[in-house]
Amino acid sequence: MTPGTKALLEQVQSWPQEDQEELAEVAREIESRRTGVYRLSDEERTAVRAGMEDARRGDFASDEEIDELYRLHPRA
């Protein structure tokens, strides 16, 4: 580990939890790019499980909700 990285990680211990979680998310993205494997966070895993349960119940987004999504986030 480089000295700069080690010093930064020591500073991270004093950061608010929200900032530490943001750093962990970025680190997971870098790791997935390096290894080709993305590991879900606990929050992401919970969201996926909730979505799968919605799908099992047949609870899907309406056409209007999808249209709104594409209006807010246009495809490139």
VEXGU-58058 format. One record per residue (C-alpha): x, y, z; residue number from 1. Coordinates in steps of 0.1 Angstrom, whole numbers, padded with zeros to 4 digits. Layout:
# VEXGU-58058
NODE    c1    c2    c3  nr
NODE     X     Y     Z NUM
...
END
This chain:
# VEXGU-58058
NODE    c1    c2    c3  nr
NODE  0000  0000  0000   1
NODE  0013  0034 -0008   2
NODE  0021  0058  0020   3
NODE -0005  0083  0007   4
NODE -0032  0056  0005   5
NODE -0024  0044  0040   6
NODE -0025  0080  0054   7
NODE -0059  0086  0037   8
NODE -0074  0054  0051   9
NODE -0063  0064  0086  10
NODE -0081  0097  0081  11
NODE -0112  0080  0068  12
NODE -0118  0065  0103  13
NODE -0128  0100  0115  14
NODE -0152  0106  0086  15
NODE -0190  0105  0091  16
NODE -0205  0071  0083  17
NODE -0222  0084  0051  18
NODE -0188  0095  0037  19
NODE -0172  0062  0046  20
NODE -0200  0044  0028  21
NODE -0196  0066 -0003  22
NODE -0159  0057 -0003  23
NODE -0166  0020  0000  24
NODE -0190  0023 -0029  25
NODE -0163  0038 -0051  26
NODE -0138  0012 -0040  27
NODE -0163 -0016 -0049  28
NODE -0166 -0001 -0084  29
NODE -0129  0000 -0088  30
NODE -0126 -0036 -0076  31
NODE -0153 -0048 -0099  32
NODE -0135 -0031 -0128  33
NODE -0103 -0048 -0119  34
NODE -0118 -0082 -0113  35
NODE -0149 -0083 -0135  36
NODE -0169 -0092 -0104  37
NODE -0192 -0066 -0086  38
NODE -0200 -0074 -0050  39
NODE -0233 -0059 -0038  40
NODE -0234 -0039 -0006  41
NODE -0259 -0050  0020  42
NODE -0281 -0021  0010  43
NODE -0280 -0031 -0027  44
NODE -0287 -0067 -0018  45
NODE -0317 -0057  0003  46
NODE -0330 -0036 -0026  47
NODE -0326 -0064 -0051  48
NODE -0344 -0088 -0028  49
NODE -0373 -0063 -0024  50
NODE -0374 -0059 -0062  51
NODE -0375 -0096 -0067  52
NODE -0403 -0100 -0042  53
NODE -0423 -0072 -0060  54
NODE -0417 -0091 -0093  55
NODE -0430 -0124 -0078  56
NODE -0462 -0105 -0067  57
NODE -0465 -0091 -0102  58
NODE -0460 -0056 -0089  59
NODE -0442 -0038 -0118  60
NODE -0438 -0001 -0127  61
NODE -0466  0013 -0147  62
NODE -0461  0027 -0182  63
NODE -0466  0062 -0168  64
NODE -0438  0056 -0142  65
NODE -0415  0043 -0169  66
NODE -0423  0074 -0191  67
NODE -0415  0097 -0162  68
NODE -0382  0078 -0156  69
NODE -0371  0083 -0192  70
NODE -0382  0120 -0191  71
NODE -0361  0126 -0160  72
NODE -0332  0105 -0173  73
NODE -0331  0106 -0211  74
NODE -0312  0078 -0228  75
NODE -0281  0088 -0247  76
END
